C-alpha cells in the first residue's frame, strides 16, 4: 500500500535559518497524525513544502504516491490544506468562495457536496453572507470547508484551533474525526497538546528542523515520562532527592519523578529518615505536555 | 480548463463587483482630462488636418485608460492577494503556471477593454469620432492592454508592499503613458524628445490605436504593431518563467 505522505531527507534554508535539516518520515493512509514542535521548529515550512507553497532545497515529498514537484497536479488534487493564518477573500460570499475553490480543482457541479460541507460546519445560515461580515470562528470554518471542497484523501490542518472558542473546537474535531473514520488521512499541527493526545494515533515532534521523536502516541506517553508524584512537605526536600525534582510549583508543592510505583516507597523512606513529614501526596500520570517538555529539553 | 476559467471568472468578478471604483472612476478621470485639455487647447492646435483637438485627444485618452487599468487590474489583484494572504487559495489547487498567467492576463485585458468602452460610450453623443480602420483599433486595444496586463502581473508578483507597487505605477507606468503622445503629436516635439518618445513602447500603442480612427499616424502602424506584439512576447516569456520557478510566490 502506498503511504499517504512520504517525506525523504527534506532540507530547507531561509538565508540565516536552517528551517528543515533533513526530515524523513511517512504517514500511512487513514492515520490521524500529529506534527508537534515549538514555534520555529519547521512545522509550517514542512507543510508548505507538502502543499507546494514552498520549494524544498533538497529531498523529496510525495502525497498519495505523487511527487509534489514533478507530479504536482495529482499531488495537489490529493491534498486539502487548512492554512494557519485566517485568510479570506473579502470580495465574495461564503458560497461563492466555496464554488470558486471547487472550480480551481476542476469541479463544475459541486453544489451538493458544498451544501453538505456547509451543513456539517454549521455554515448554512451564513451561505450568502460576505466573508468580511463573518466572525473569526466562522472564517475558520470556511477555511476548513475550502480545504474539503474537492474531497481530498489527505487533509492537513495547520493549527486550526488557534483562537477558536470551545464550542467550535469540539464541533470541528467531531467533524474531522468523522472524516478520519471515513478513511481520510489527517495531519494536524497544534500547540494544544491535550488535543494532540486525545486525537492523534501517531506523533512526530520537530525541533530546530529535525525529527526528535516519532512514535505512537501511547508508546510516547509510556516510554518517555515514567511516573510522577506531587508532594507537599513539612520541611525542605532532602538533598538526596534533589536529582528527582522536576518542578517546584507556586503553592509550594514539589513534583518528583519516580521510575515506577515501587520507587515511591524509596522516596517515602528517604523522607522519613530525614524527618520530613508528607502533608499531601498525589500520583500524577504524565500527559503529552510532560513528554513534550522532556523530549525538547533532552534533544 | 475549468480551473483556468474559474480563476478568470474570479478575477472578472473581483473588479466587476466594485465597478464604481474600477470602471466608473477611470472613465470619469478620462472625461475630466478631455474636458480640461479639450477646452484649454481648443482652436490653438490642429494636430491632424481637419481634426479638432478634442477629437484628436479622445482615442489617446481612451487608450491611456485602457492601458492603465489593464496594468492596475493584474497588479493590484496579485498585490492584495499576497498582502492579505489569500493568494494561497490559487496556489494550493492544481493550476499550472500557464493557466495562472492566462487567467490574470485575460482579466486585465477585460478590465482595460470595459473601461475603454466606457469612455467611448460616455463621449458618443458629444464627439463625432471617425473609424477609419476598426480592425487596427481592436488589434492595438487588445495588444496594448495585453502588454500592460503582463507588466501588471510582473509588478504584482514582485511587489511585497503597497509602496513598491505604487512606485512602479507612479515612476514607470504613469510617465510612460503620459509621455507617449496622448496629448500631442510627436512632430510638435524637439528632435531629442522625438527620439526619446520612440524608445517608449507605449507611444506605439497610442499611435497605432489612433491610426485606427484617423487613418493618419506618426509612425507606420505595421511597425507599431510589430513592436507592441514583440514586447508582449518578450514580457510573457519572462513572466511565464517567473511563474514557473515560483518567484516570490512559492519561495
Interface residues (C-beta under 8 A of the other chain):
Chain A: X51 X52 X53 X54 X55 X72 X73 X74 X76 X77 X79 X81 X83 X85 X87 X88 X89 X90 X91 X92 X96 X100 X101 X102 X103 X104 X105 X106 X107 X108 X146 X150
Chain B: X1 X2 X3 X5 X6 X7 X9 X10 X13 X14 X17 X18 X81 X84 X85 X86 X88 X89 X90 X91 X92 X93 X94 X95 X96 X246 X250 X251
